[in-house]
Amino acid sequence: MEAPGLEIPQWAYFLGEPLTSGAMRSHVEDFVVEEIPRVRPEGEGSHLWLWIEKRSANTDWVARELAKVANCPHRDVGYAGLKDRHAVTRQWFSVPVSDDTRKNFEHIGIEGVALLESQLHTRKLKRGTLDGNRFQLKIRELRGDSDQIHQRLEQIKKCGVPNYFGPQRFGHAGSNVRQGLKLLQQRARLKRNKKSIYLSAMRSFLFNQVLAERVRTGQWNRIVAGDLAMLDGSQSIFPCDAPDAEIEERCQRLDIHPTGPLPGEKGTQPTGAVAELEQRLLQNWPELTALLAAQRVRASRRSLRLFPAGLEWHFAESCLELAFELPPGAYATTVLREIMMVTEQRH
């Protein structure tokens, strides 16, 4: 029997539910993602770094195909992060190479994959080694008042948006949360990556519930007494038991952000009103919080606020073209949902 209350709701909007709409991914070129690397290859070493453009291809599938070309185990192929399948994406991969296998990459011959650049480096590319992603999106078939879209974009450029986990985190109709809870409670044998997907979906679901409440109460983009504040561009947090004028000013200029829980065991906890709010909400899903602790998932924090850097937009022939950058772990769909209602037309 499925646990009650695990349906994915319509999370609260910062700017209210949009009255305009459009179509996303009408063509694969309408959704372009480019990785912003943290490390560049040095030009020598035993690992070949590959700057890859892929079209309508899953990151892990590309890694497996590259392993075949390099004649190495799949686990030896490195990449910084998973990129959307239904898009044109550019990102670095790394493979261990010898003089013989390097020749194989002159013509890799993988469907939907183009090699744009290759450089040697001393180490394998590790997960998380990126500073973010750059997005170029085209929304077609606009319906509604374009002035409202413009006004919302101006607000987002100034204030950012609530940093929700996107719907792709939860699987079709939220199945990753429900199915994950069921299988893990039954102690089913799961592959490591599948188990990780389920646990991440549960934590994301709980985080979004807390964030939605703070959006409803107007506290998602300011520091409240008892908050744990996060330094912009880092995972460093510090307690704010009694926010003063300096803390408020730093929050206003986006130097620090309020945070919400990624539940698990241990981890630094908020105090005061923030602790009470989080405990009150999380007690609605005791099965999830207990399971996360039992699985020894380390509790951590995530910024409640997402700021799309360099946000630019352009209207042309019933289309909206957008460009912006997001930090790792953030979702373009989270930005889009505050602009308009979007329907996806994946091909």
Number of C-alpha atoms within 10 A of each C-alpha: 4 9 14 9 10 17 13 16 13 8 17 19 15 20 14 9 15 17 13 16 21 19 21 21 21 17 15 18 17 20 21 21 23 18 22 20 15 11 10 12 19 12 13 12 16 15 25 28 28 23 18 18 19 24 20 18 19 15 19 17 12 19 20 17 19 24 20 14 19 24 14 16 13 17 10 17 25 23 24 22 22 13 21 18 17 21 23 23 26 23 23 25 24 27 31 24 20 13 8 8 16 17 13 16 16 10 10 16 14 13 12 12 19 17 18 12 11 19 16 21 20 15 18 19 25 14 11 15 15 20 17 21 25 21 19 19 21 23 24 22 14 20 15 14 11 15 9 15 20 15 12 17 21 14 15 21 17 15 18 20 26 26 24 25 20 19 16 14 19 21 16 10 13 19 17 23 26 22 15 23 23 15 14 17 12 9 9 11 9 12 8 8 9 12 17 14 16 23 23 19 25 26 22 21 27 23 24 24 21 22 26 24 17 22 20 13 9 11 15 25 23 24 25 19 18 19 26 28 28 22 17 15 12 10 12 12 21 13 16 18 17 12 15 11 8 9 17 16 13 15 20 16 11 19 14 26 28 23 27 28 27 24 24 21 17 12 12 14 18 22 17 13 14 21 16 12 14 22 12 11 13 18 11 13 14 10 13 26 19 13 17 23 15 11 12 11 18 13 17 19 22 21 25 27 21 22 22 23 14 12 17 14 15 11 14 9 8 12 16 19 15 19 18 19 22 22 18 17 14 19 20 20 15 17 23 17 19 24 25 22 17 20 14 11 12 14 10
